[in-house]
């Protein structure tokens, strides 16, 4: 039985901080891209941004997101090939550490 990209993403997002889960949904050479912008100020606040390799990078990214943001809601709206369009609501755990972000990606996250 073939696993679709949507099924892989759903499995991954079910528990992205658990390395065993991430390894079961990916390959060792997986590439994870998060806000891939050349923005040193953004990288200072969100060090997981950019292009990263391996399942461990995915876990580190979601651990960092969890330290920086309290997720109030998250809903995957669509899966297009190997990307997601999502909507989330989050609150900064670090006062004053929410630099403005301009994105042309389908994902949107409101901040409070």
C-alpha positions as CSV (number, residue, x, y, z in Angstrom):
1,X,0.0,0.0,0.0
2,X,1.4,3.4,-1.0
3,X,1.4,6.2,1.5
4,X,0.3,9.6,0.1
5,X,2.1,12.9,0.9
6,X,-1.0,13.9,2.9
7,X,-0.8,10.8,5.1
8,X,2.9,11.3,5.7
9,X,2.3,14.9,6.8
10,X,-0.6,13.9,9.0
11,X,1.6,11.3,10.7
12,X,4.4,13.7,11.1
13,X,2.2,16.5,12.5
14,X,0.5,14.1,14.9
15,X,3.7,14.4,17.1
16,X,6.5,16.4,15.5
17,X,8.5,16.5,18.8
18,X,8.8,12.8,19.0
19,X,11.9,11.6,17.2
20,X,10.6,8.0,16.8
21,X,7.4,9.4,15.2
22,X,9.3,11.7,12.9
23,X,11.7,8.9,11.8
24,X,8.8,6.6,11.1
25,X,7.2,9.2,8.8
26,X,10.4,10.4,7.0
27,X,13.7,9.2,5.6
28,X,17.2,10.0,7.0
29,X,17.8,12.5,4.2
30,X,14.6,14.5,4.7
31,X,14.8,18.2,4.1
32,X,12.7,20.5,6.3
33,X,12.2,24.1,5.3
34,X,10.8,26.6,7.7
35,X,10.4,30.3,6.8
36,X,13.2,30.0,4.3
37,X,14.1,33.7,4.2
38,X,17.6,35.3,4.3
39,X,16.7,37.3,7.4
40,X,19.3,37.4,10.2
41,X,17.0,39.3,12.5
42,X,14.3,36.5,12.1
43,X,17.0,33.8,12.6
44,X,18.0,35.5,15.9
45,X,14.5,35.1,17.3
46,X,13.6,31.8,15.4
47,X,16.9,29.9,15.1
48,X,15.2,26.9,13.4
49,X,14.2,28.8,10.3
50,X,15.9,28.0,7.0
51,X,16.6,24.8,5.3
52,X,17.5,21.9,7.6
53,X,18.4,18.2,7.0
54,X,17.3,15.1,8.8
55,X,14.6,14.0,11.2
56,X,16.4,15.6,14.2
57,X,16.1,19.0,12.5
58,X,12.3,18.6,12.4
59,X,12.2,17.7,16.1
60,X,14.5,20.7,17.0
61,X,12.3,23.0,14.9
62,X,9.1,22.0,16.6
63,X,10.8,22.0,20.1
64,X,11.9,25.6,19.3
65,X,8.5,26.6,18.1
66,X,7.0,25.1,21.4
67,X,9.5,27.2,23.5
68,X,8.8,30.4,21.5
69,X,5.0,30.1,20.9
70,X,2.0,28.7,22.8
71,X,-0.1,27.1,20.1
72,X,-3.7,28.0,20.8
73,X,-5.1,26.3,17.6
74,X,-3.7,24.6,14.6
75,X,-5.7,23.3,11.6
76,X,-4.3,21.8,8.4
77,X,-6.5,23.2,5.6
78,X,-4.9,21.6,2.6
79,X,-2.0,19.5,1.4
80,X,-0.5,20.4,-2.0
81,X,2.0,17.8,-3.1
82,X,4.5,17.9,-0.3
83,X,3.5,21.2,1.4
84,X,0.7,22.3,3.7
85,X,-1.6,25.2,3.9
86,X,-2.5,25.8,7.5
87,X,-4.0,28.3,9.9
88,X,-2.9,28.7,13.5
89,X,-3.2,31.0,16.4
90,X,-0.3,31.5,18.8
91,X,0.9,33.6,21.6
92,X,4.6,34.6,22.1
93,X,6.2,33.0,25.2
94,X,9.0,35.6,24.8
95,X,7.8,39.1,25.4
96,X,8.7,41.4,22.5
97,X,10.0,38.5,20.3
98,X,7.5,38.5,17.5
99,X,9.2,40.2,14.5
100,X,6.9,41.0,11.6
101,X,6.9,38.4,9.0
102,X,6.0,38.8,5.3
103,X,5.3,35.5,3.6
104,X,4.0,34.5,0.2
105,X,3.3,31.0,1.5
106,X,-0.2,29.6,2.0
107,X,0.3,29.2,5.8
108,X,-0.9,31.9,8.1
109,X,-0.5,32.3,11.8
110,X,-2.1,35.1,13.8
111,X,-0.1,36.3,16.8
112,X,-1.4,37.6,20.1
